[in-house]
């Protein structure tokens, strides 16, 4: 089972300089690969494959010898990233998205990670050896379990450095069996309502810091571009965004762990977040809630713990009566489900959670 272990790096100043230089060289390779593929298609109508792109690396090394200071597989991974960006673009085109998002060139400080996909690194306790970089310490706050398949070094917006290990873990940690089933309706007014009646309040992390962000951004925008004061102000803005992201991530980890410990089967709606955020009135709140992240964390914890996560079709979960199954139409402003057929009167979100639990059990019975 794939699993990610993430740690904070402790590079020296000299190592930070090397890491920044490698990121810039990888950015150059990314942009060159993108330009080659773009020009080939526009000028010759020909698509360039990943393997054809990869064959350009030795040629680029001849004209730009400093590329040899980067591990070969790291450079190959950069070319692979361009290929994946094009695959995602074509997939969005085929699905009919209005703005499929053609792959973009990476500007200065817009390329923030490098990956060692197979080799070129070794781990010894809290020390990490990287080819072409050397030995770097990191905070080993929990042991790395399993076979490391991939290593990624990332620079955050506030210039902190992190290392992530993608491992293939053969060791599971099953919990005691549980027959408890729960349906979870995720929303904005409340973060989640469970089919057993429990309500999880929406922490609204972005909204909490929004005024501070507006003030910090306004202060930054008034400063001259390229000045030391503007760079300092930009760091303050990035710090606020990073804090929001960290708090949101920590919340999702804690909530998902709580549910995994308590329930044997957890049912969610299979929501199309991309489509939902097209509603600009709700987009900020939907993205702040980070529902996808919660489902992702719950899913991988479920595999490890021997639990089940079920995704159900979200159609009519709010409109259908959980008591009699009849459709009772209501808009978003109506917060109580009143069924004229069976006289059931309960909270709208609780009604949806009960339907989600029922649909989850039905899908398991049909599986």
ZALOSE-246626 format. One line per 4 residues: number of its first residue (from 0); their letters; for each residue y, z, x of C-alpha. Coordinates in Angstrom, 2 decimals, always signed. Layout:
# ZALOSE-246626
NUM) a) Y Z X | ...
# end
This chain:
# ZALOSE-246626
0) xxxx) +0.00 +0.00 +0.00 | +3.36 -1.00 +1.56 | +5.76 +1.89 +2.06 | +9.12 +2.27 +3.81
4) xxxx) +10.12 +5.16 +6.09 | +13.84 +5.33 +6.91 | +15.50 +7.36 +9.67 | +18.93 +7.78 +11.25
8) xxxx) +19.21 +6.38 +14.78 | +20.99 +8.15 +17.64 | +22.06 +5.30 +19.97 | +24.27 +5.92 +22.99
12) xxxx) +27.61 +4.10 +23.31 | +26.05 +1.58 +25.67 | +23.22 +0.97 +23.19 | +25.69 +0.54 +20.32
16) xxxx) +27.39 -2.19 +22.38 | +24.04 -3.93 +22.92 | +23.10 -3.64 +19.24 | +26.44 -5.05 +18.12
20) xxxx) +26.09 -7.96 +20.53 | +22.59 -8.72 +19.26 | +23.80 -8.67 +15.65 | +26.52 -11.15 +16.55
24) xxxx) +24.04 -13.47 +18.29 | +21.72 -13.30 +15.27 | +24.69 -14.12 +13.05 | +25.35 -17.20 +15.21
28) xxxx) +21.71 -18.34 +14.80 | +21.90 -17.74 +11.04 | +25.05 -19.85 +10.71 | +23.71 -22.62 +12.96
32) xxxx) +20.47 -22.78 +10.96 | +22.37 -22.86 +7.68 | +24.75 -25.55 +8.95 | +21.86 -27.72 +10.21
36) xxxx) +20.02 -27.55 +6.89 | +23.20 -28.09 +4.88 | +24.33 -31.10 +6.95 | +20.85 -32.65 +6.95
40) xxxx) +20.72 -32.58 +3.16 | +24.31 -33.74 +2.60 | +24.26 -36.53 +5.21 | +20.65 -37.72 +5.09
44) xxxx) +19.31 -36.31 +1.84 | +16.60 -34.60 +3.87 | +15.41 -31.02 +3.54 | +14.69 -29.14 +6.77
48) xxxx) +11.68 -26.82 +6.67 | +11.38 -23.37 +8.19 | +9.11 -24.67 +10.99 | +11.52 -27.50 +11.84
52) xxxx) +14.38 -24.98 +11.96 | +12.38 -22.64 +14.19 | +11.80 -25.45 +16.69 | +15.56 -25.54 +17.30
56) xxxx) +15.57 -22.08 +18.90 | +14.52 -23.22 +22.43 | +17.17 -25.98 +22.28 | +19.88 -23.52 +21.25
60) xxxx) +18.82 -21.17 +24.06 | +19.51 -23.93 +26.59 | +23.09 -24.39 +25.35 | +23.61 -20.67 +24.67
64) xxxx) +21.63 -18.73 +27.33 | +22.71 -15.32 +25.97 | +20.28 -15.86 +23.08 | +17.55 -14.95 +25.59
68) xxxx) +18.83 -11.35 +25.44 | +17.39 -11.13 +21.91 | +13.66 -10.74 +21.30 | +12.11 -14.07 +20.29
72) xxxx) +10.59 -12.79 +17.05 | +13.92 -11.29 +16.00 | +15.47 -14.78 +16.27 | +12.55 -16.30 +14.35
76) xxxx) +13.14 -13.74 +11.61 | +16.78 -14.87 +11.37 | +15.61 -18.44 +10.71 | +13.17 -17.09 +8.14
80) xxxx) +16.03 -15.31 +6.33 | +17.85 -18.62 +5.92 | +14.67 -20.16 +4.55 | +14.26 -17.32 +2.04
84) xxxx) +17.91 -17.69 +1.01 | +17.32 -21.37 +0.19 | +14.11 -20.58 -1.70 | +15.96 -18.02 -3.82
88) xxxx) +18.76 -20.54 -4.43 | +16.35 -23.24 -5.64 | +14.52 -20.72 -7.82 | +17.81 -19.77 -9.51
92) xxxx) +18.67 -23.45 -9.99 | +15.32 -24.13 -11.64 | +15.76 -21.14 -13.96 | +19.08 -22.61 -15.12
96) xxxx) +21.47 -19.92 -13.88 | +25.15 -20.87 -14.23 | +26.04 -19.79 -10.70 | +22.88 -20.05 -8.58
100) xxxx) +24.71 -18.94 -5.42 | +24.33 -21.44 -2.57 | +23.57 -19.65 +0.74 | +26.77 -18.63 +2.52
104) xxxx) +27.79 -18.50 +6.14 | +28.08 -15.02 +7.62 | +31.56 -14.02 +8.77 | +32.36 -11.48 +11.48
108) xxxx) +30.82 -8.07 +10.77 | +28.91 -9.59 +7.83 | +25.49 -9.62 +9.52 | +24.23 -6.05 +9.72
112) xxxx) +20.49 -5.96 +10.41 | +17.80 -7.27 +12.75 | +14.03 -7.11 +12.24 | +11.02 -7.01 +14.53
116) xxxx) +8.33 -8.50 +12.26 | +5.23 -7.97 +14.37 | +5.81 -6.86 +17.95 | +8.47 -5.98 +20.48
120) xxxx) +8.63 -2.28 +19.63 | +6.72 +0.96 +20.12 | +7.09 +4.50 +18.79 | +6.58 +7.72 +20.75
124) xxxx) +7.47 +10.80 +18.73 | +11.19 +10.64 +18.01 | +11.77 +7.84 +20.50 | +11.77 +4.16 +19.66
128) xxxx) +11.40 +1.44 +22.30 | +12.80 -1.97 +21.42 | +12.35 -5.11 +23.48 | +15.65 -6.32 +25.03
132) xxxx) +17.37 -3.07 +23.97 | +15.47 -0.13 +25.43 | +14.64 +3.37 +24.25 | +16.60 +4.92 +21.36
136) xxxx) +16.20 +8.36 +19.83 | +16.01 +8.86 +16.07 | +15.81 +11.80 +13.65 | +12.10 +12.10 +12.84
140) xxxx) +12.50 +14.26 +9.70 | +9.02 +13.33 +8.40 | +5.97 +11.76 +10.08 | +5.35 +8.02 +9.86
144) xxxx) +2.05 +7.50 +8.06 | +0.13 +4.23 +8.28 | +0.26 +1.05 +10.34 | +3.80 -0.20 +11.05
148) xxxx) +4.04 -3.88 +10.04 | +7.79 -4.41 +10.39 | +10.79 -2.63 +11.84 | +14.41 -3.16 +10.79
152) xxxx) +17.55 -1.86 +12.46 | +20.58 -1.71 +10.15 | +24.25 -0.96 +10.72 | +25.95 +0.65 +7.72
156) xxxx) +29.49 -0.10 +6.57 | +30.60 +3.16 +8.21 | +29.00 +2.10 +11.54 | +26.04 +4.42 +11.28
160) xxxx) +22.70 +3.08 +12.51 | +19.36 +3.37 +10.70 | +15.80 +2.27 +11.39 | +13.31 +1.41 +8.63
164) xxxx) +9.57 +1.09 +9.18 | +7.56 -0.97 +6.70 | +4.03 +0.42 +6.89 | +0.71 -0.43 +5.33
168) xxxx) -0.44 +3.00 +4.23 | -4.13 +3.46 +3.52 | -3.71 +7.15 +2.72 | -2.89 +7.98 -0.91
172) xxxx) -1.89 +11.39 -2.23 | -3.38 +11.50 -5.75 | -2.17 +14.22 -8.11 | -4.34 +16.05 -10.63
176) xxxx) -5.16 +13.68 -13.52 | -2.76 +13.79 -16.47 | -3.19 +12.32 -19.95 | +0.50 +12.70 -20.79
180) xxxx) +2.22 +9.44 -21.76 | +5.99 +9.00 -21.88 | +8.25 +6.17 -22.96 | +11.66 +6.05 -21.31
184) xxxx) +14.73 +4.39 -22.80 | +17.38 +3.92 -20.12 | +20.98 +3.68 -21.23 | +24.63 +4.26 -20.42
188) xxxx) +25.70 +7.09 -22.72 | +22.65 +9.00 -21.48 | +20.92 +7.92 -18.29 | +17.53 +8.19 -19.97
192) xxxx) +15.97 +9.50 -23.17 | +12.25 +10.33 -23.07 | +9.84 +9.97 -25.97 | +9.16 +13.73 -25.87
196) xxxx) +12.83 +14.36 -26.68 | +14.11 +15.15 -23.18 | +17.53 +13.73 -22.28 | +18.67 +12.98 -18.71
200) xxxx) +22.46 +12.98 -18.43 | +24.18 +10.03 -16.78 | +25.69 +11.23 -13.47 | +28.15 +8.27 -13.33
204) xxxx) +28.57 +8.48 -9.57 | +30.94 +5.52 -9.30 | +33.14 +6.75 -12.13 | +33.38 +10.18 -10.47
208) xxxx) +34.79 +8.66 -7.26 | +36.64 +5.75 -8.86 | +40.12 +7.27 -8.64 | +39.59 +8.18 -5.00
212) xxxx) +38.35 +4.66 -4.31 | +41.37 +3.07 -6.00 | +43.74 +5.28 -3.99 | +41.96 +4.55 -0.70
216) xxxx) +41.82 +0.79 -1.39 | +45.49 +0.67 -2.39 | +46.45 +2.49 +0.82 | +44.35 +0.08 +2.89
220) xxxx) +45.75 -3.05 +1.24 | +49.33 -2.06 +2.10 | +48.58 -1.86 +5.82 | +48.95 -4.87 +8.18
224) xxxx) +45.76 -6.88 +8.66 | +44.16 -6.36 +12.06 | +45.99 -3.09 +12.71 | +44.28 +0.09 +13.88
228) xxxx) +45.52 +1.94 +10.78 | +43.99 -0.67 +8.47 | +40.64 -0.44 +10.27 | +40.74 +3.33 +9.86
232) xxxx) +41.61 +2.99 +6.16 | +38.79 +0.46 +5.68 | +36.35 +2.95 +7.20 | +37.53 +5.57 +4.68
236) xxxx) +36.88 +3.13 +1.79 | +33.45 +2.27 +3.16 | +32.64 +5.97 +3.50 | +33.37 +6.52 -0.20
240) xxxx) +31.16 +3.59 -1.23 | +28.40 +4.80 +1.06 | +28.59 +8.29 -0.45 | +28.26 +6.84 -3.96
244) xxxx) +25.24 +4.77 -2.88 | +23.57 +7.74 -1.18 | +24.07 +10.04 -4.18 | +22.74 +7.35 -6.53
248) xxxx) +19.70 +6.81 -4.33 | +19.00 +10.54 -4.04 | +19.25 +10.93 -7.82 | +16.76 +8.11 -8.42
252) xxxx) +14.34 +9.61 -5.88 | +14.48 +13.06 -7.48 | +14.15 +11.85 -11.08 | +11.27 +9.49 -10.27
256) xxxx) +9.43 +12.25 -8.38 | +9.85 +14.64 -11.34 | +8.40 +12.09 -13.78 | +5.48 +11.24 -11.48
260) xxxx) +4.60 +14.93 -11.18 | +4.63 +15.43 -14.97 | +3.24 +12.28 -16.59 | +0.09 +10.21 -16.13
264) xxxx) +1.49 +7.06 -17.73 | +5.18 +6.13 -17.65 | +6.48 +3.26 -19.77 | +9.75 +1.41 -19.14
268) xxxx) +11.41 -1.61 -20.69 | +11.19 -4.73 -18.52 | +14.96 -5.25 -18.45 | +16.71 -8.40 -17.21
272) xxxx) +19.58 -6.71 -15.39 | +21.05 -10.02 -14.17 | +21.45 -11.18 -17.76 | +22.77 -7.83 -18.95
276) xxxx) +25.62 -7.65 -16.44 | +27.02 -10.90 -17.85 | +28.57 -8.55 -20.42 | +31.66 -7.68 -18.36
280) xxxx) +32.48 -4.69 -20.57 | +29.24 -2.97 -19.56 | +28.53 -4.51 -16.13 | +30.07 -1.71 -14.05
284) xxxx) +28.23 +1.02 -15.98 | +24.92 -0.86 -15.85 | +25.13 -1.39 -12.09 | +26.21 +2.23 -11.55
288) xxxx) +23.13 +3.46 -13.44 | +20.84 +1.52 -11.03 | +17.93 +1.26 -13.49 | +16.02 -1.21 -11.28
292) xxxx) +16.08 +1.25 -8.40 | +14.65 +3.99 -10.61 | +11.80 +1.76 -11.83 | +11.10 +0.62 -8.26
296) xxxx) +10.90 +4.18 -6.92 | +8.76 +5.37 -9.82 | +6.39 +2.42 -9.38 | +5.64 +2.92 -5.70
300) xxxx) +5.29 +6.69 -6.15 | +2.86 +6.03 -9.02 | +0.55 +3.97 -6.78 | +0.53 +6.74 -4.19
304) xxxx) -0.09 +9.48 -6.77 | -2.67 +7.69 -8.90 | -0.33 +7.34 -11.89 | +0.45 +4.27 -14.02
308) xxxx) +3.77 +2.55 -14.67 | +3.86 +0.08 -17.55 | +6.69 -2.41 -18.24 | +7.03 -3.54 -21.85
312) xxxx) +8.96 -6.30 -23.59 | +12.37 -4.81 -24.55 | +12.74 -7.00 -27.66 | +13.57 -4.90 -30.76
316) xxxx) +12.71 -1.53 -29.23 | +16.00 -0.19 -30.60 | +15.82 -2.05 -33.93 | +12.22 -1.28 -34.88
320) xxxx) +11.46 +1.95 -36.68 | +9.05 +4.11 -34.67 | +7.80 +5.61 -37.92 | +6.85 +2.59 -40.03
324) xxxx) +7.40 -0.42 -37.75 | +10.04 -2.08 -39.96 | +13.10 -3.73 -38.36 | +16.32 -1.83 -39.07
328) xxxx) +19.29 -3.79 -37.69 | +22.16 -1.85 -36.11 | +24.81 -2.57 -33.47 | +25.46 -0.56 -30.31
332) xxxx) +28.03 +1.69 -32.00 | +25.40 +3.13 -34.36 | +23.82 +6.05 -32.52 | +21.43 +7.27 -35.26
336) xxxx) +18.38 +5.40 -36.51 | +18.18 +5.76 -40.30 | +15.20 +3.93 -41.79 | +15.56 +3.00 -45.48
340) xxxx) +11.82 +2.28 -45.67 | +10.30 +5.60 -44.52 | +13.46 +7.78 -44.43 | +13.04 +8.55 -40.73
344) xxxx) +16.35 +9.70 -39.24 | +16.43 +10.31 -35.47 | +18.59 +9.52 -32.45 | +18.71 +5.80 -31.71
348) xxxx) +17.58 +6.20 -28.08 | +14.73 +8.57 -28.99 | +13.50 +5.99 -31.52 | +13.54 +3.34 -28.77
352) xxxx) +11.69 +5.65 -26.34 | +8.95 +6.24 -28.92 | +8.58 +2.48 -29.41 | +8.39 +1.95 -25.65
356) xxxx) +5.61 +4.53 -25.34 | +3.66 +2.89 -28.19 | +4.05 -0.60 -26.71 | +2.96 +0.69 -23.29
360) xxxx) -0.22 +2.16 -24.73 | -0.91 -1.06 -26.65 | -0.57 -3.16 -23.48 | -3.00 -0.86 -21.64
364) xxx) -5.51 -1.16 -24.49 | -5.30 -4.97 -24.30 | -5.54 -5.07 -20.50
# end
